[in-house]
């Protein structure tokens, strides 16, 4: 167990925290920050975000009556300190491990986790719902706080929540954690607006005087309060060249203040508890605060993996020369863009995560980071396509779910040439249920005009991207997994792939195995074991779920009565379902066993552990094949036994 400091060892709940004097809070923050560093250095997870809100986390639990007062953390990357202070200190080393605590807030895990979150920009809408629910129940003394990063404020849902919250009379406080970072640096006009607010010398010179007046509002009658609020709003609008966005949405705006001064934070939060209605507190923080390397390279240290807490050296756990799928994508996109001037790249705040930073560095005028705004990214891509451009829109599979209407209405309905590259498709490991890319095969194949493809390896990914930019018309979806590619030798000449055509990897006579995407590699892992079990299997890499290779499927169903389908996605409506639909439509009769993600949300853990839980690991495939072929194997073994007995008889 990592060492726990003398203060932190006494804190098993926020009530314990409240027993300390305000002047002891900086020491508590120092111990909390060090504990996060100690644990995450050995048990990898998200790092910089939680370090940046240590003081804010301590101040919130010190002032508010949690869990009755409810805290809603946006995304959840910020919530490690919150988990440690709310009874999960000793469980924290199990963070993100199988059967351990989640890396994100989770309602089923703790009463202190008021709302679960793994995707950005949800906190304000959720907190407003909680606050309105409390109001309707007559709980007028309950406070609800949404803590949202400035990167998450670029999401449309955040603005929708602000717009609605501004006209609802609830005790909602939005805390804007302004550190100028998502995973990569924040982008867009809103970032520039926050810089304007933070650097306005005239505004900051008078804000403390305004605060002193507003902090005493409860001493005045309602008419006086209204007058002072109007004066305050007018002063802020005059001093800020663009006016105050939040005040225009009927939020009382306070700040910006130092988010690392824990004692001052407690005083401000205590004052804000007494001011009714929707309020926004703007705090300035540093992502990675307290760990020099994380402060200096905030993108790398968002989730650095294993590292030496003393030297700050990130520990490489493998010398594997194979590239990551995302890097193959990034280099291939640049290579294609250098050949084709119509190609542009689009990503919603993930240029480093998806490796589009490779193109961004070389072609900044043709590469667009649009902020955490998946819906906008897709419709923006549609507009570019309508002008004859060839957008490659890279969005993690789990985040693509947020833009489903835009895919249908703005891209597919108009049959526009947008290439969707879905990174982190399938099981992604320790991030868990909010991040598994489980659903894209099922939801993409239901859309008219859509091509749905999945490469088995690095060269197939390159060739699918090459094929997508040469297709005649329509949207094209390419999904690929997180992690390393099967092979190191990937920079090979491009080849066109016939759209809707699979490939035969092995001919066989007893069992057909149909795979899509990376699951084909699972079969290759157990090839020798299948043959040792006397299973003469055929293996088909289908490559496309839509259009599916009907010619190949006719061949399979005419030859085989036992078929296994394997996919790294949900079974309901997925690749296996497409095969069953073909079988029913063409009146074939075969025993088909589908392996994939079951009808359940899959927890967090190592990917190989989760494949086993879901039942489509290499070992599961082997056991399924043996079970399906058991009568044949038994007959084969009986035949050999009879030959052996006959041999012994004649020898005698």
N, C-alpha and C positions, 0 to 999 in steps of 0.2 A: 504493500500500500504506500502511496506517496505521502510525504510528511504533511501534516496539517498543523497550521500555526496555532498559537495559544488562544487567539480570539475565535478563529474559524472552527476550532474543535468544540467550542461551546455553542455553536449555532446549528440547531437542528430544525429550526423553523423561523419565520419572520418575527414571531413573538420573542424568541431569544435575542434576535438582533436589536429589538427595541429596548432591551435592558441596558444597553451600552450608552454612554454619554456621547453627545455629538462630536466632541473633540477626539473620541476614539475611532470614529468612522474612517479617517484616512488610513489608520493602521489595519483595519479590517479590509479595506479595499486592497491594500498591498498584499495581504495574505491570500485574498480571493484571487487576485491576478496571478500570484505565484503558483497557486494550486492548479489553476487552469493550464499554465505553462508546463508544470510538472507532468500532469496527466496527459495532455494532448501531445507532448513530445514523445511519449511512449505508446499512446493509443490514438492514432491519427484521427483527426476530425477537422471541422472548421475552426479557425484559430483567431484571425485578426478581428473579426466582427465582435466576438464576445469580449476580447481584451479592451476594445474601444468603448464599451458601455458598462464597465465595472462600476464606476462611481454612480452612474445613473441607476443601475440595478439596485445597488445598496440604498440609494436615496429613496427610490420608489417603495421598496419593502419596509423601509424605516418609517415613512410617512403614512402610507396607505394601510388600510386594514385588510390585507389580503389573507385568505382568498375571497372574503366577502366583497371587498373592492377588487375589481377584476383587471388584470393586465393582459393585453393582447399584443404579442410580439409578431412583427411582420417577418415573413420568411422563416424565422426561427434560428438563423445563424447567430443571432445576438443573445440567445437564451441560455448559454451554458452557466453563467453566473446565477441566473434566476433558478436554474435547476439545483445548483449546489446549495443555495440559501433556503430552499423549500423542501428539505428532507431527503435529498438525493445525493448528498455529498459523498457518502461511502459507496454509493452505486455508480458514481460518475466514471470510474475506470472501465465500467462495462458499456460505456457510451458507444452506440453504433455496432456493438457485437451481437451475435445471434442470442436472442432471449435477454439481452441487456436493455438498458434504457435507450430511448430513441434520441437521435441527434436533433430532433425538432420538438416543439411543444406538442403534447398529445393528451387529449382529454381523458382517455382511459388510463393514463399513467399517473396523473396527479390532479387533485382538485385545484391546485394552483395554476394549472394550464387551462385557462378559461376557454381557449379556442386553438385548435390544431392548425399548423401552418407549415407548408414546405414550399409553396409558391409565393411569389412576391405580390405586394400591393393589395392584399386582402384585409389588412388590419382595421382600416377605418370603417369599411362597410360592416365587418363583423362586430366591431366595438359599438357601432351605432345600433345594430340589432340587439346587442346585449343591453345597452343603455335604455333603449326604447322598451324592451321586455321588462326591465326592472321598473320603469316608470308605470307601465300598464299594470304591474302587480302591486303598485303602491310603495315600492322600495325607494323612496325619495332620497334616502341618505346614502345610497350606494353610488360609488364613483367608478367609472370605467375609463381606462387609459389605453390608447393605441400607441405603440412605439414603432415608428416607421423610419427606415433609412431614406436618405435623399435619392438613392438609386431607385428604390421602390416607388418613390413619388412620381417617377416618369411613366408608370403604368396607368392606363386609362381608368381602371377600376378605382384607383386611389382618388382621382378627381371626381368620379361619379359619387364616391362616398362623401367627399368634402361637400359637393354640391347639395346633396340631400341632407347631410348633417347640419348645414348652415341654417336650415329652416325648421329644424326640430329642436324643441326646448328640452334638451337632455344634458345631464352633467357629464359630458364627454370631453376628455382632454386628449388631444393629439400631440404627441411629442415627436418633433421632426429631428431625427439624429442626422445632423449634417456633417458628413466627413468627406464629401466629394468623391465617394467610391461606391460602386456596386462590387462586382468582382474585378472588373476593369474600371478605370476612372469614369465618373458620371459624365454624361453628354447631354447636349441640348440646351434650349433656351431656359428651361427651369433651373438648370445648374447655374447659368449666367445670372439669373434673377437672384438666386441665393447668394452669389458672390457680391452682387450689388447691395443686398441687404447687409451682409456681414462687413463690407468695407466702407459703407457710408459713414464718414467721420461725423458729419453733422447729426445724423440720426443716432449714432451710438453715444454721442456726447450728451444728448437729452433723454435717452431712453430710461436711464436710472431715475431721473426726476419724474418722468411720466409714471414709471413703475411705483415710486413712492406714493404718488397720489392714488393710483388705482388699487394699491394694496390696502388702502383704508376705506374702500367703497362701502363696506358694511356699516360704517358710521353715519352714512348719509341716507336720506330717503330715496325712494325709487326715482323721482324726478331728477334729483341731483346726480344719481348714478348714470342716468341716461345722458345728461348733459356732459358729464365728464367723459363718458365713452365716446360721444361725438367729437369732443375736443381732441381726445387721444387719437382717434381715427384720422382726423384732419391733419394733425401734426405729422403723423407717420406718412400720410400720402404726400404731403408737401416735401418732406425731407427725402423721401425715396423717389428717384426720378421716374420710376414706372408705377408709382402707387403701391399699395399693399394688396397683393393678390388674396391673401387669406381674409383680410378685413372686408374685401369686396364680396366674399362668400359668407359673410356674417359670422366669421370666427373672430374672437378676441385674440389678437396676436401679441405674444410676449417674447422678447429676446432680440437678437441672439445672445445666449449666455454661455459661459465656459462649462462644458459638459464633464470636465475632470475636477471641478471644485465641488467635492461632495457635500461640504458643509453649506455652501451657498445654495446648492441644488435642493437640499432639504428645506431651506427657508422659502425658496421660491415655490416648491411644490406644496408646502403647507399653506402659503398664501393663496395659491390657485384653488385649493380645495374649498375655499370660502367664496369663490366667485362663481355664480351660477352660469349655466348655458355652455355652448360649445366654445372651446378655447384651444389655441395652438401655442405650444412652447417650442421655440427654436433653440436647440442646443448644438454647439460646435464641439466635435470630438475628433480624435485621431484614430483611425483604424489601426489596430495593432499596438495601441498605446502600452508602453512599459516594456516592450521587447524591441530593441533597436532595429534588428533586421526586418521585423514585421512592419515597423513604421516606414522604413526606407523602400521596401519592395512589397507594397501592399497587395498586389495582384498574386504574386507567388505565394505569399503567406496567408492568403485567404484560406487555403487548405493545403499545407505544405507536405503532409505525410510525416514520416518519422524524422526527428531532428534532434541534435544535441542541444540541450537547453543552456549549456554553458557557453559553447562557441557559436551557436546559431547555424551550424553546418547541417544542411539537409542530407539525410543518410540515404544513399541509393541502395535499395535492397536487391537489385538485380543488374547484371551486365548484359541482359538480353538485347541483342542487336535489332530485334524486330521493331518496326515502328508501331505507333498507335494508329488505329483507324482514323482518328480525327486529324492526325498529321498527314496521312496519305490524302485525305480530303483537301487539307489546306494547300499542300504543294501542288496537287493536281488541279485545283481551281485556278491557281496562279498560272500554271502551265497552259491551261485552256484559255484563260483570259488574255494571255500574251498572243495567242493565235486568233482569237475571236473578239473583235472590239465591241461586240454587242453584249458580252457577258459582264454582269455586275454582281457583286456580293452583298448580301443583306444578313445582318444578325441582330437579334434583340439583346444587346448588352453582354454578349458572350464571345467577343472576338478571340480572346485567349483560350477560352474553354473549348471552342470548336475549331481553333487554329485558323480562323479567317484573318487573324492578325498578320499572317504571312502575306496575304494579298493586300491588306490594309497598309502595310509598310511600303510596299512597292507601288501600289495604285490607290492612293487615298481618295482620289476623285471618283473612283468606280467601286468603292467599298463603303458600306453604310452601316454604322452602329446606331440603331434607332432608339436605344434605351430599352428598359424592361417593358416592351410594348408589342407583344406577339401579334395582336389583332392588327395593329397599325403596320407591322412588318409585312404581313401577308397582303393587305390591301395596297400598300405602297409598292410591293412587288408586282401586283396586278396592274397598277398604273404604268409602271415601267414597261411591262410586257405589252400593254396596249399601245405603247409608242415604238414597238418593234425591238425592244431590248430583250436580253435573255437573262432574267434574274435567277441566281442560285440563292435560295432563301434557306439558311441553315438555322434550324430550331431544334433543341432537344425534343425527343419524342414526347416526354411528359409535359413539356410546355406547349407543344403544338396543339394539345387538347384545348387550350384557351382560345384558339383562333379558328375553331371548327366552322363557325358560320361564315367567316371570311373565305375559307377554303372553298366552301360550297358556292356561296352567293357571288363572290367577287372574282374568283379564279375559274372554278370548274364550269359554272353556268355559262360563262363567256368563252370557255375553251381556250384560255390564255396559256401561253408557254412560260409557266413558272416551274422551276425545278426545286422541289422540297427535299432537302437533305436532312434526314432525321437522325441526329447523333444520339448516343446513349439509348438505342432501341433495345428492348428486352430487359432482362434483369440487370440492375446496375450495382447491387451490393449494399453497402453500409448506409446509403442515404434512405433506403427503405421505400415504403408504400407510396409516398408522395413523389418519388423520383423514378420508380421503375417505368420503363417505356413499354407498357404492356398492351396498349389498346390500339396502336396506330394501324396495324394490319387490318383489324376489324373495321375501324371507322373509315379508313381510306378506301378499302375495296367496295364500300357501299356507295361511293360517289360516282356518278356518271362522268365520263371523259377521263377519269383518272387512271394513270398507269401506276401500278404498285410493284416495286422491285426490291430485292434484298440480296446483296452480294455475299458470297460465302468467304471470300478472301480479299486481299488487298488489290490484286490485279482486276478482279471482278468489279470492285468499287470504282477503280479508275475507268474501266471500260463502260460501266453504266453511266458515269458522268459524261464521258465522251459521247455515248449513244444519245443521252438525254438532250444534249445541245445540238444534235443532228436530226432529231425527230421532226416529223412534219408539223404536228400541232398538238396542243393540249398539255395539261399539267402532268407532272412526272414526279413520283415519290420514291426516294431511295432511302432505305433504313439500314443502319449499321450499328454494331454494338460498341460499348465502352471497352477500352483496353487494347491489348496488343493484337496485331494481325497474326495469322498462322505462319507466315513466311517473312524472311528478311529481304529477299530479292523482289522488290516491287516496282522499280522504275523501268518498266518494259514498254515497248511501243503500244500505242492505242489500237484497239480492235473494236469494230462495231459489233454489237450483240443484237441478233434478231429479236425484236420486241415480242414478248410473249412466248419465247422458246426456252425450254429447259435443256439440261444436258445429262447424258448418261455417264456416271462416274464408274460404275461397275455393272457388268451383266451377271445375272444369276438366274436360278430356276425355281427356288422354293419360296422366297419371301421378297417383297418389294418394300424398300424404305424410301419414302419421299421426304425430302428436307427442304427448308427454305432458309436462306441466309446462313448465319454462323453455326446453326445446328448441324449442318453437314459435316463440320469438323468433329463433332461429338461421335459421329458414326465412324469416321476415319480412326479415331482413337481406339475403338474396340474391334476393328476389322479382323485382326488375328484371332481374337477370342470368339467372334462369331463363326469363323471358319473352323476353329478347334472344336466348336460345338456341333459341327457338321451342318451348319446353316449356310446353304449356298444362296446368299442374298444378292439382290440387285439394288443399286443405290442411284437415285435420280435427284440431282440438284435442280429444283424447279425454277429458281431464279426470279420468276414472276408469279405473283398471286393474281394479278389482273393486268392484261388478259392472261389467263392460265393456259398452259400448253395442252390443248385438248387432244391434239394428235398423239402426244406422248402418253396422256392419260388413257386414251383408247388402247394403246399398245399395252399399258400396264394392266388394265382390267381384263383384257382378253387373255393375258398370260398368267395372271396371279389371282389366287383366291384369298391370299393373306397379305395385308398391306399395313404398314405403319406410317403415319405422318408425324413429323416433328417440327415444332415451331417455338421460338423464343417470344411468345406472345399469348394472349388469352385464347382459350379454345373456342369460346362462344363467338361465332361469327368470323373466326380467323381462317388460317390457311387450311387446316383440316376440315373445317366446315365447307370450304370451297370444293374440296375433293369429294366430300359426301354429297354435295349438291350435284356435282357432275355425275356421280354414280347413280343417283336417283333419277336425274333428268334423262339419262341414257339407258336406264333399266338394267344396269349391271348388278350383280349380286356377289359381294365379297365380304370377308371379315376385315373391317377397318378399325384399327386402334389408333386413336389420336393422343399424342403426347404434347403437353404444353402447359401454360399457366392455367390453373383451375379457376373456377368462378369465386374468387376470394382475393382480398387484398393481401399481398405478400409482405411479410415483415422485413426488417433489416438484418443483415448478416453478410458473410462472405458469399460471393456469387456461387461458388461450387456447393456451398451448404444449401443455398436457396434452390438451385437446380434439383438437388436431391429431395428437398421438401415438396417441390412441385411435381416431381416424378418424371423428369426428362433429362437427368444426368446421363453420362455415358453408361454407367452401370445399370440405370433404369432401362435404358434402351436395350441393353444386352439381356436383361432379365425378361423384358417384355417379348423379345424375339424368341427366347427359349420357351417361354410359356405358350406362345402362339404355335410354335413348332413342336411342342412336346409329344403329341401322338406320332408325328413323323419320325422324331428322334428316337422315340421308344421302339417303333417298328424297325428303324434302321439298326438299333442296338440288338434287337431280337434276331434280325437277319444275320448279323455278324456272329451272334452267339450260336445260332443253328449251324452256321458254316464251321465254326470252331468245334462244336460237338461232333459234327459229321466227320471232320478231319481226324479227331481223336478215335472215333469208332472205326474208321477204315485203317488207321494206324495199328489199332489193336488186332 
